[in-house]
Amino acid sequence: MIRASRVLVLAVTSTALAVAYGCGSSSGGGGNSDNGAYSSGLPGSTSAGSLTPDQFTQFCESAAQYVATKAPAQELLCRFAGNSAAEAVAVIGASATDMSVQQACTDTYNTCKNTKAGDAGSGSNPCMKPSGTCTATVTQIETCVNESVSTVQAAVNAIPACSSLTVASLKATGSGGASGGTSGIPTLPQSCTDANTACPGFLGGLTGMP
């Protein structure tokens, strides 16, 4: 069956990283390392709670920029919405056809994309430095950032395009199959759960999986 909570957590994680560790443009150091992975440029063993204000600003802004550039959270949410609509038509509609489920998916996907595009830039949350009790290190958080981006990208790839959906594949998915639709979404990286444990409230508590 559809695991809406899992998809939501994965998608929100990519934006929650920007909320927890910065929103806005990057003006400091950090960003991509030589191999394309995120690196803040800060000492890896330093805990987030002990960073100086300037270091934290560098950390949160560079993480926000990296996540915004690399993690297709909007695409994940909109693909999931489209596939969910198609699955509902396939499972509930007695006269559903491949064309009707594809159209339901496309319409919902386009509405989602247009809505999200209209919301872009409508608000911004300030960087909020964690308390000194936060023991999650820079390296732990960088790992969470990198693995979250990879997980969101994998989740997008796991959800088929609207044009490839069929009634048969969607019914199979709705019955627990894995041949299309919204099943097979990967779980959130353990690194983020570990970071959340070391720093209570990390990512606004959004890293726990049901």
Backbone bond lengths (Angstrom), bond angles and torsions (degrees), N, CA, C in turn:
res aa  C-N    CA-C-N  psi(-1)  N-CA   C-N-CA  omega(-1)  CA-C   N-CA-C  phi
1 M - - - 1.460 - - 1.529 110.28 -
2 I 1.307 115.70 167.11 1.449 120.83 -179.24 1.518 110.69 -65.50
3 R 1.318 117.55 131.97 1.451 122.32 176.83 1.515 108.63 -106.73
4 A 1.329 116.25 76.83 1.461 121.22 -175.02 1.516 111.78 -62.03
5 S 1.329 117.10 -40.79 1.463 119.85 -176.92 1.521 111.47 -63.22
6 R 1.329 116.51 -36.53 1.465 120.09 -179.41 1.524 110.72 -67.17
7 V 1.324 116.18 -45.63 1.460 119.87 179.37 1.523 110.48 -63.05
8 L 1.324 116.47 -42.03 1.460 119.98 -179.33 1.512 111.21 -62.03
9 V 1.333 116.53 -44.12 1.466 119.61 179.51 1.514 111.02 -61.70
10 L 1.338 116.69 -43.88 1.454 120.03 -179.44 1.522 111.67 -62.30
11 A 1.306 115.52 -44.66 1.456 119.37 -178.27 1.516 111.61 -69.55
12 V 1.323 115.81 -43.15 1.465 119.35 -178.86 1.518 111.07 -67.78
13 T 1.348 116.48 -30.10 1.460 119.24 -179.83 1.520 111.80 -55.95
14 S 1.317 116.95 -43.01 1.455 119.94 -177.58 1.522 111.98 -63.76
15 T 1.342 116.73 -34.76 1.463 119.57 177.06 1.518 111.28 -86.70
16 A 1.334 116.27 -29.00 1.460 119.02 178.95 1.520 111.44 -66.57
17 L 1.326 116.68 -31.87 1.455 119.77 175.25 1.522 110.05 -59.16
18 A 1.322 115.83 -38.20 1.452 119.06 178.58 1.519 111.36 -71.38
19 V 1.320 116.92 -31.29 1.461 120.27 178.39 1.521 110.61 -72.49
20 A 1.350 115.37 -45.81 1.454 119.53 -176.89 1.518 112.32 -74.08
21 Y 1.315 116.32 -31.96 1.456 120.05 -177.09 1.508 112.50 -125.57
22 G 1.334 115.52 31.83 1.448 120.32 168.27 1.501 115.78 122.15
23 C 1.313 115.92 139.13 1.450 122.28 171.27 1.512 107.33 -129.06
24 G 1.320 116.71 140.95 1.454 118.92 -179.95 1.500 110.43 119.21
25 S 1.302 116.38 -178.39 1.462 120.81 -177.37 1.510 110.85 -79.97
26 S 1.297 115.09 156.41 1.454 120.44 -179.89 1.517 110.32 -91.04
27 S 1.317 114.48 129.65 1.453 118.56 178.52 1.516 111.46 -123.67
28 G 1.349 116.30 -1.46 1.444 119.23 -178.41 1.499 111.63 -110.73
29 G 1.360 115.08 -161.81 1.446 119.38 179.64 1.502 110.88 -80.09
30 G 1.340 115.68 -173.28 1.453 120.01 179.97 1.509 111.07 87.90
31 G 1.329 114.68 173.03 1.457 120.71 -179.78 1.505 110.09 130.24
32 N 1.312 117.62 -130.00 1.456 121.21 -178.89 1.520 110.88 -81.49
33 S 1.340 114.91 139.36 1.448 119.51 170.80 1.522 108.06 -87.60
34 D 1.324 117.24 -177.15 1.458 120.41 -177.23 1.531 111.88 -60.71
35 N 1.356 117.54 -31.15 1.464 119.63 -177.44 1.525 112.24 -94.18
36 G 1.329 118.02 10.66 1.449 120.90 176.93 1.506 114.42 90.20
37 A 1.333 118.33 -7.07 1.456 121.55 178.79 1.522 110.11 -81.00
38 Y 1.326 115.77 158.75 1.463 119.71 179.49 1.519 111.13 -74.89
39 S 1.314 115.67 136.33 1.458 122.33 173.05 1.517 107.78 -145.13
40 S 1.332 116.18 128.21 1.463 120.65 -178.37 1.523 112.08 -77.32
41 G 1.330 116.65 -19.70 1.456 120.65 -176.35 1.518 112.74 83.71
42 L 1.335 117.26 4.77 1.461 122.29 -179.98 1.526 110.53 -96.70
43 P 1.346 117.71 160.81 1.469 120.24 178.15 1.524 110.99 -58.02
44 G 1.329 116.81 125.24 1.450 121.30 -173.44 1.509 115.18 -63.70
45 S 1.326 117.67 -29.84 1.465 120.47 -176.25 1.521 113.33 -84.78
46 T 1.322 117.99 -5.29 1.463 121.76 -178.88 1.522 110.43 -74.26
47 S 1.326 116.99 134.67 1.467 119.86 178.09 1.518 109.44 -77.83
48 A 1.318 116.08 147.80 1.468 120.43 -179.43 1.516 111.33 -60.51
49 G 1.346 115.91 -33.20 1.459 119.64 -178.68 1.516 114.49 -70.25
50 S 1.339 117.01 -17.33 1.467 119.89 -177.60 1.530 113.09 -105.77
51 L 1.329 117.72 5.10 1.457 119.95 177.84 1.525 110.39 -67.95
52 T 1.313 115.73 147.57 1.461 119.37 174.88 1.524 108.66 -72.78
53 P 1.324 118.27 161.84 1.468 120.22 178.32 1.528 112.70 -53.83
54 D 1.339 117.03 -43.01 1.463 120.07 -179.79 1.535 110.99 -65.65
55 Q 1.334 116.33 -41.84 1.461 119.83 178.90 1.525 111.03 -63.85
56 F 1.330 115.53 -41.34 1.455 118.47 -178.73 1.522 111.35 -66.47
57 T 1.316 116.73 -39.46 1.461 120.11 177.09 1.520 110.35 -60.64
58 Q 1.337 116.43 -43.99 1.465 120.63 176.79 1.517 110.62 -59.71
59 F 1.325 116.15 -44.19 1.456 121.94 -177.90 1.529 110.94 -63.32
60 C 1.334 116.03 -52.19 1.457 118.62 -172.91 1.527 112.36 -69.71
61 E 1.305 117.38 -36.82 1.464 119.38 -178.77 1.526 111.45 -71.41
62 S 1.317 116.38 -39.78 1.468 118.31 -179.92 1.527 110.78 -70.40
63 A 1.337 117.08 -36.82 1.468 120.00 177.15 1.518 110.45 -65.40
64 A 1.336 116.46 -42.15 1.464 120.78 179.76 1.525 111.03 -61.09
65 Q 1.320 115.98 -43.73 1.464 120.23 -179.37 1.526 110.70 -65.19
66 Y 1.319 116.34 -42.20 1.467 119.81 -178.88 1.521 110.93 -64.42
67 V 1.340 116.51 -46.76 1.459 120.86 -178.83 1.523 110.49 -63.44
68 A 1.333 116.33 -44.19 1.469 119.87 -179.13 1.524 111.66 -62.02
69 T 1.340 116.71 -32.84 1.456 121.61 -178.14 1.527 112.34 -80.95
70 K 1.339 116.04 -37.38 1.471 120.10 -169.21 1.521 115.59 -100.81
71 A 1.333 118.38 -30.01 1.467 119.86 -173.36 1.521 111.51 -97.90
72 P 1.331 118.38 113.50 1.465 121.70 -177.65 1.523 112.30 -81.94
73 A 1.346 116.88 62.92 1.460 120.56 -176.15 1.523 111.92 -62.33
74 Q 1.321 116.55 -41.03 1.467 120.00 -179.94 1.528 110.69 -62.80
75 E 1.315 116.50 -42.67 1.462 120.49 179.22 1.525 110.60 -61.94
76 L 1.330 116.95 -40.07 1.455 120.85 179.24 1.527 110.66 -62.91
77 L 1.335 116.53 -49.38 1.459 119.97 -179.27 1.524 111.76 -61.65
78 C 1.326 116.74 -41.77 1.465 119.70 -176.24 1.526 112.08 -74.66
79 R 1.327 117.46 -35.43 1.468 118.89 174.76 1.521 110.15 -64.76
80 F 1.324 115.33 -41.42 1.462 119.10 179.29 1.524 110.76 -63.97
81 A 1.334 117.15 -43.24 1.466 120.79 179.05 1.523 110.93 -60.57
82 G 1.337 116.30 -44.97 1.452 120.25 179.71 1.512 112.80 -63.53
83 N 1.331 116.46 -45.21 1.456 120.21 179.46 1.523 111.87 -67.02
84 S 1.336 116.75 -34.48 1.469 120.39 177.61 1.520 110.63 -64.45
85 A 1.344 116.83 -41.86 1.467 120.82 178.15 1.515 110.61 -63.66
86 A 1.323 115.79 -42.58 1.465 119.92 179.28 1.527 111.35 -64.72
87 E 1.330 115.77 -40.36 1.458 120.25 179.91 1.526 110.69 -63.97
88 A 1.337 116.75 -39.32 1.464 120.44 178.34 1.528 110.86 -62.52
89 V 1.336 116.16 -42.38 1.467 120.39 179.12 1.531 110.19 -64.83
90 A 1.316 116.64 -42.39 1.466 120.84 -177.14 1.525 112.08 -67.09
91 V 1.333 116.03 -41.18 1.463 120.23 -174.67 1.525 111.85 -80.66
92 I 1.349 116.26 -38.36 1.463 120.60 -174.54 1.531 112.34 -92.02
93 G 1.333 116.73 -37.65 1.459 120.09 -175.89 1.517 112.98 -75.97
94 A 1.325 115.63 120.45 1.469 120.00 -177.66 1.528 111.73 -68.82
95 S 1.335 116.81 -28.38 1.471 120.23 -177.02 1.527 112.09 -109.19
96 A 1.320 116.89 26.16 1.461 121.02 -178.70 1.517 111.35 -63.45
97 T 1.329 116.11 141.17 1.459 122.36 175.58 1.520 108.75 -123.29
98 D 1.320 116.20 166.83 1.462 119.16 177.12 1.526 110.33 -58.18
99 M 1.334 116.40 -39.34 1.458 120.14 -179.55 1.532 111.45 -65.64
100 S 1.339 116.88 -39.60 1.463 119.16 -177.72 1.525 111.89 -70.14
101 V 1.326 117.85 -36.47 1.464 118.77 179.28 1.527 110.21 -72.66
102 Q 1.321 116.80 -36.27 1.461 119.71 176.99 1.523 111.22 -65.27
103 Q 1.340 116.35 -38.43 1.458 120.12 179.00 1.529 111.10 -68.25
104 A 1.323 116.48 -40.70 1.469 120.29 177.83 1.523 110.47 -61.42
105 C 1.319 115.37 -41.11 1.468 120.62 178.32 1.526 110.49 -64.41
106 T 1.321 116.74 -48.27 1.464 121.53 -177.50 1.523 111.74 -62.78
107 D 1.324 117.16 -44.28 1.466 120.80 -179.25 1.524 110.95 -62.16
108 T 1.323 116.28 -45.85 1.465 120.54 -178.53 1.522 110.65 -67.97
109 Y 1.332 115.81 -41.04 1.470 120.52 178.60 1.531 110.55 -60.43
110 N 1.328 117.19 -47.61 1.467 120.94 -178.61 1.521 111.91 -64.81
111 T 1.325 116.75 -40.00 1.468 120.26 177.44 1.522 110.35 -61.89
112 C 1.317 115.75 -43.14 1.463 121.00 178.87 1.523 110.98 -61.75
113 K 1.327 116.87 -47.62 1.465 120.50 -178.61 1.526 111.23 -62.63
114 N 1.319 116.77 -41.48 1.460 120.32 -179.88 1.516 111.61 -67.06
115 T 1.344 116.16 -38.55 1.465 120.54 179.19 1.514 110.43 -66.86
116 K 1.329 116.54 -45.70 1.460 120.25 -179.35 1.516 111.15 -64.57
117 A 1.331 117.09 -37.82 1.466 120.03 178.73 1.515 110.48 -64.19
118 G 1.335 116.78 -36.40 1.456 120.28 179.15 1.509 112.71 -70.44
119 D 1.354 115.72 -25.89 1.458 119.75 -179.85 1.518 112.51 -82.41
120 A 1.334 117.26 -15.99 1.467 121.12 -174.60 1.521 110.89 -58.07
121 G 1.314 114.51 129.90 1.448 120.34 176.24 1.511 114.43 76.61
122 S 1.360 117.51 10.72 1.459 119.75 -177.73 1.514 112.97 -78.78
123 G 1.307 116.85 -14.15 1.456 118.50 -179.70 1.514 110.26 -162.74
124 S 1.332 115.86 164.97 1.450 120.18 -179.12 1.516 109.06 -150.04
125 N 1.321 115.99 137.01 1.451 120.78 176.94 1.517 109.13 -101.57
126 P 1.322 117.72 142.09 1.452 120.09 179.97 1.521 111.47 -73.27
127 C 1.315 116.78 157.51 1.457 120.63 171.61 1.521 107.47 -64.68
128 M 1.313 116.29 132.61 1.456 119.97 179.72 1.514 108.90 -121.82
129 K 1.310 116.74 106.87 1.455 122.22 -177.43 1.525 110.06 -69.54
130 P 1.347 116.97 132.01 1.468 119.26 178.33 1.521 110.95 -69.34
131 S 1.311 115.26 162.69 1.463 119.83 -179.10 1.520 110.46 -72.00
132 G 1.324 115.46 170.29 1.452 120.51 -179.87 1.510 113.62 -65.38
133 T 1.333 117.64 -14.84 1.462 120.89 178.61 1.520 112.22 -78.06
134 C 1.333 116.92 -8.81 1.468 120.95 178.07 1.520 109.15 -74.00
135 T 1.328 116.69 116.39 1.466 120.46 -177.91 1.527 112.93 -103.70
136 A 1.316 118.10 2.48 1.466 120.06 176.82 1.522 108.83 -63.05
137 T 1.315 116.50 128.17 1.456 120.09 -176.78 1.525 111.35 -84.48
138 V 1.311 114.73 165.63 1.454 120.83 176.59 1.527 110.03 -56.98
139 T 1.321 116.69 -43.12 1.462 120.54 -179.95 1.523 111.46 -62.26
140 Q 1.335 117.43 -42.58 1.464 120.66 178.59 1.525 111.18 -59.69
141 I 1.314 116.15 -43.82 1.461 119.98 -177.32 1.528 110.77 -71.90
142 E 1.322 117.24 -38.37 1.464 120.08 176.45 1.529 110.19 -61.25
143 T 1.334 116.56 -40.41 1.459 120.70 178.18 1.521 110.55 -62.97
144 C 1.335 116.29 -42.94 1.461 120.41 177.42 1.519 110.99 -61.10
145 V 1.319 117.32 -43.32 1.470 121.21 178.62 1.525 109.97 -58.42
146 N 1.321 116.07 -51.49 1.471 120.17 -177.00 1.528 112.45 -64.57
147 E 1.322 116.80 -43.57 1.463 119.23 -177.86 1.524 111.47 -72.84
148 S 1.333 117.60 -30.96 1.466 120.28 176.57 1.523 110.73 -65.66
149 V 1.327 116.14 -42.90 1.463 120.30 178.87 1.523 109.84 -60.89
150 S 1.333 116.57 -45.14 1.465 120.32 179.39 1.519 111.25 -63.40
151 T 1.333 116.64 -37.92 1.456 120.99 -178.87 1.519 111.27 -68.40
152 V 1.330 116.93 -41.79 1.463 120.29 178.31 1.524 110.23 -64.06
153 Q 1.335 116.57 -41.75 1.462 119.99 178.15 1.529 111.10 -62.72
154 A 1.336 116.83 -40.50 1.462 120.59 178.26 1.522 110.72 -66.32
155 A 1.330 116.29 -37.26 1.459 120.38 179.70 1.520 111.05 -64.97
156 V 1.328 116.76 -39.76 1.467 120.73 176.51 1.520 109.86 -60.30
157 N 1.322 116.44 -44.99 1.464 120.66 -178.56 1.524 112.23 -66.68
158 A 1.346 116.73 -24.14 1.463 120.39 -177.97 1.525 112.39 -78.30
159 I 1.335 117.05 -16.86 1.463 120.67 -179.26 1.524 108.31 -100.24
160 P 1.329 118.45 118.93 1.466 121.20 -174.96 1.520 113.43 -68.14
161 A 1.314 115.98 156.01 1.458 121.89 175.97 1.523 109.27 -68.15
162 C 1.324 116.19 152.56 1.467 121.31 -178.79 1.527 111.90 -54.78
163 S 1.312 116.82 -40.18 1.471 121.26 -174.93 1.520 113.52 -66.31
164 S 1.333 117.24 -15.19 1.468 119.94 -178.16 1.523 113.25 -98.71
165 L 1.332 117.74 -2.30 1.459 120.95 -175.48 1.525 111.82 -76.53
166 T 1.321 115.51 145.45 1.462 122.11 173.67 1.523 108.16 -133.49
167 V 1.323 116.31 158.45 1.460 120.68 177.65 1.528 109.77 -59.93
168 A 1.313 116.49 -42.87 1.468 120.52 -177.83 1.525 111.68 -61.53
169 S 1.346 116.93 -45.81 1.460 119.43 -177.86 1.523 111.25 -67.45
170 L 1.324 117.42 -36.97 1.461 121.08 -179.53 1.524 111.49 -70.27
171 K 1.332 117.34 -37.68 1.461 120.16 176.71 1.525 110.39 -66.84
172 A 1.323 116.11 -37.30 1.465 119.61 177.56 1.517 110.34 -64.35
173 T 1.332 116.37 -40.87 1.461 121.46 178.79 1.518 110.12 -64.74
174 G 1.335 116.67 -44.13 1.455 120.42 -179.30 1.513 113.28 -63.65
175 S 1.330 116.43 -20.19 1.459 121.08 179.06 1.518 111.82 -98.18
176 G 1.326 115.66 8.38 1.455 119.60 178.57 1.503 113.75 103.29
177 G 1.331 117.02 6.83 1.458 120.49 178.31 1.503 111.29 -77.39
178 A 1.316 116.86 -176.55 1.458 120.34 -177.37 1.516 111.79 -136.35
179 S 1.341 117.01 28.47 1.457 119.59 -174.37 1.517 113.36 -103.73
180 G 1.306 117.46 32.13 1.451 120.73 178.74 1.507 110.54 138.86
181 G 1.331 116.39 167.31 1.457 119.77 179.72 1.512 112.87 89.14
182 T 1.349 116.60 -135.84 1.458 119.67 -169.21 1.519 113.63 -118.68
183 S 1.325 118.96 16.98 1.455 120.80 176.82 1.527 110.11 -85.94
184 G 1.314 116.22 171.14 1.455 121.11 173.15 1.519 114.48 77.07
185 I 1.346 117.83 21.83 1.457 119.73 179.50 1.519 109.95 -75.52
186 P 1.335 118.56 127.66 1.457 120.34 -179.83 1.521 111.96 -67.26
187 T 1.313 116.02 155.57 1.462 121.38 -178.70 1.527 111.28 -82.58
188 L 1.319 115.53 164.43 1.446 121.30 178.57 1.527 109.83 -67.01
189 P 1.331 118.19 144.06 1.466 120.65 -178.75 1.528 112.76 -60.16
190 Q 1.321 115.62 142.66 1.458 121.36 177.41 1.525 110.97 -61.80
191 S 1.335 116.67 -29.42 1.466 120.14 -178.83 1.526 111.67 -59.50
192 C 1.331 116.87 -34.03 1.467 120.19 -179.76 1.518 111.17 -74.97
193 T 1.339 116.52 -37.12 1.456 120.15 175.63 1.521 110.03 -63.89
194 D 1.338 116.35 -40.90 1.465 120.76 178.68 1.531 111.08 -64.17
195 A 1.332 116.05 -41.78 1.460 120.21 179.15 1.524 110.43 -64.63
196 N 1.320 116.04 -37.83 1.461 120.57 179.12 1.519 110.93 -66.35
197 T 1.335 116.72 -36.14 1.461 121.29 178.22 1.523 110.74 -67.47
198 A 1.329 115.82 -41.44 1.470 120.40 -179.73 1.520 112.16 -73.95
199 C 1.327 115.65 -20.11 1.470 120.34 -178.72 1.530 107.40 -137.73
200 P 1.351 117.45 84.11 1.471 120.78 -177.74 1.524 111.77 -50.70
201 G 1.333 115.51 130.97 1.457 119.23 -178.41 1.502 112.49 94.33
202 F 1.349 117.69 -3.64 1.459 121.63 178.76 1.526 109.34 -55.82
203 L 1.329 116.41 133.89 1.462 123.52 -176.56 1.518 112.45 59.42
204 G 1.335 116.55 26.85 1.453 119.66 177.09 1.527 112.82 65.20
205 G 1.358 116.45 24.50 1.457 119.78 179.75 1.510 114.15 74.41
206 L 1.351 117.60 15.81 1.456 120.78 -174.76 1.516 114.39 -89.47
207 T 1.333 118.07 4.39 1.458 118.86 -173.79 1.510 113.99 -91.74
208 G 1.313 119.44 -10.03 1.461 119.90 -178.73 1.510 111.30 -75.84
209 M 1.329 116.68 134.68 1.455 121.70 178.55 1.520 109.40 -97.45
210 P 1.353 117.67 142.95 1.461 120.59 178.64 1.518 110.92 -66.95
